[in-house]
Amino acid sequence: RGSGPYFYLPKLESHLEARLWNDVFVFAQETLGLPVGTIKATVLIETLPASFEMDEILFELRDHSAGLNAGRWDYIFSFIKKMRGNPAFVMPDRDQVTMSTPFMEAYTDLLVHTCHKRGAHAMGGMAAFIPDRSNPEVTETALAKVRADKEKEARKGHDGTWVAHPDLIEVAAKAFVEVLGHAPNQIDNPGPVGWITANDLLAVPSGTITEAGLRKNISVGIRYITSWIQGTGAAAIFNLMEDAATAEISRSQIWQWVRHGAVIEDGRVVTEELVRSLTDEELATIESEFGKQNYELQNVAGAAEVFLKVALSPSFEEFLTIPASDLLPQPSRPTTE
């Protein structure tokens, strides 16, 4: 059929993990009698350690590589997670960390340059904006943001991209056609010129911490966990497609702010007491929005308890979905008579 088995490999942190996947692919092909190279895989560069090993990851998967992808939201979470103990790496509000933030530009520029140097495809990141067909104003705002994001990716040298909603495909495709024309890729484009250093990848963005940003982290985190325990792993929240990565950013930012006594722009310190107080207010808003019956049926209070646990625990929970899994419906056991 001219096709084959294609994989996305997420969350890799090391070329050694890529080597393991390569061994798996080789074993599968030998077992099935397929030529080596039949299986192809794109690696998501969405952890801070992986950004330092892109050449090595491509080398390990050289017979099976379909390129690298910029997993932007997980990457921000990984950055906070890896550097969480250092007060010099405290991040501003999540909304202030964009693809134009210097450390994010350095990461994507390096991805394009590395891929094209090795003859591999460089894929852009997820556009998370969600159009609302019942609200033309929201839709137009989403389309404008996606258009700007994808035009920038194409200009920077990416060969393709991701979007979070089918209605965004036309906008994204047009942005790339304007740069690539009818070419299938732009691998011959070396990408942004300039030497990217470790300091560039670790440059903490400037910005502020606001009450609105803190509230948004709380609300998004609780709403996402509520959705997740109902079986929906990607949820439209405030016209953005939120997945576990963005919820992880929300809780890890709060953990970092509380741990290091970060100061809101109005002079207040982010404390556990402040987080709990604002959580109560956000829960009241969610209950009013959901209605009391749905609020209880969807176990929003349980989701909030998990969120506060991972956001305020003295030790940093590896992934919020681990404690959240305790809220998942348990399969019924067959009865024996």
Secondary structure, 3 states (H helix, E strand, C coil): CCCCCEEEECCCCCHHHHHHHHHHHHHHHHHHCCCCCCCEEEEEECCHHHHCCHHHHHHHCCCCEEEEEECHHHHHHHHHHHHCCCHHHCCCCHHHCCCCCHHHHHHHHHHHHHHHHCCCCEEEEEECECCCCCCHHHHHHHHHHHHHHHHHHHHHCCCEEEECCHHHHHHHHHHHHHHHCCCCCCCCCCCCCCCCCHHHHCCCCCCCCCHHHHHHHHHHHHHHHHHHHCCCCCEEECCEEECHHHHHHHHHHHHHHHHCCCECCCCCECCHHHHHHHHHHHHHHHHHHHCHHHHHHCCHHHHHHHHHHHHHCCCCCCCCHHHHHHHCCCCCCCCCC
